Amino acid sequence: MAATAAVVVAASRLAERAGPLIGGMIATLPISAGPAYIFLALGHDDAFLKGSAVASVATNDATALLVLTYAALAPRAPLAVALGAAFVVWFAGAWLVTVWHPSFAEAVALSCVVLPLAALAARPLAKAVALPPAVARWWDVPFRAGLCGVLVATVVTLSARLGPALSGIAAVFPIVLSSLILILHPRIGGNAASAVMANCLVGIIGFGLAMAAVHLAAVPLGGAVAVFLLFAVSAAWNAALTLHSVARSRTVKSPPPPP
């Protein structure tokens, strides 16, 4: 719990200072899901991990819709309305996963439709905006640390009773994204927070790929390799997106060659 909390605090500080794109890339790393899956791998067999990953792949679509809903509403709605509507969408999607019990192929097929469409819809919102100076509040650090620590503890403690599917849903509960929203919206305003969250959509695609890698690797290669791939695939995807964006921005800013 302490290690998870420390990572979340550091990542959220960077997200506040690095701009919408870098903030979105940091926020979609497996900051809370990663530790949750580490402990799932330590406490259960590889088949349990494989089953949990299917539910996580499907629930990741609900997270994308949560982010899109918030990003669309935040510039013109109060925090409670924008985040409340986003959570309604997420819980509806998570409930659908619990009653549907999708196969891995079905979960991947759904993600191939939902995630690109959500990222495309968020492009107008993912504009480059200057993040205004954040107003520090004494409860920011313990708030973020406590939320993520509680999530990891809950998943680890209840996973034996929840079973693979519900553990997979709980492990990817958007605690990092929602805590960032709760912090960023009052500190930097709805427009800037919307831009940060809109930039998360392409990172969420990479997280879905990482969870798919966990499912495919868990049984043949073991839980340790599967969890390593969770971090590696997500980090590689986000790093590639960041480098691509930086290269594009430099190309646009470069003056044309003299005639």
C-alpha angles and dihedrals in degrees: 000000000000093000092048092048092051092052092048093051092049093047094048091049089053091046090056093052106034103063132254099296098047090040091054092048092051093046093054096053113108092264096146101013091054097060090041091055092045090059092042088055091049094048103039141038125265093260090059090052091048091053093046091054092059091058090045092054091053094042090051086072089059089052090053090053090048090054093046092049093050094044091052095048103035099079092059107020134067118261094253093054097044096045093038092055090046092054091049088057093047096049091047089054093046091049089052090055091052093053097037100046093198122208118238091259091050092048092050092047090052091049091050088061104035102041100051092044092050092048091049092049091051096051095093089052095047093077123149106258130167110249110231118230110284120239108232119229124189094231097054098092099043090043095055093040094049096049095053095041090053091049093053092045092049095050093046095045098044101034094098090056096037096053127216099300098048091041089054091051093047093047092060097042102141095246095140094047094045093046090050089051091050090051102037100044096062093036103048104012136252097283095055094040089050090054092051092050094044089056088056093070096079089045090053088059089059091048089054090052089050092053090049088054090053091054094048096044103039101084103032097038105024137247096284093058091043093054091046089055090051090062097034098050094045094046093046092050094049093044091052091050092049094049091047092051093048091050091050093049091051091050092051093048095046112104117242116262116263115263 
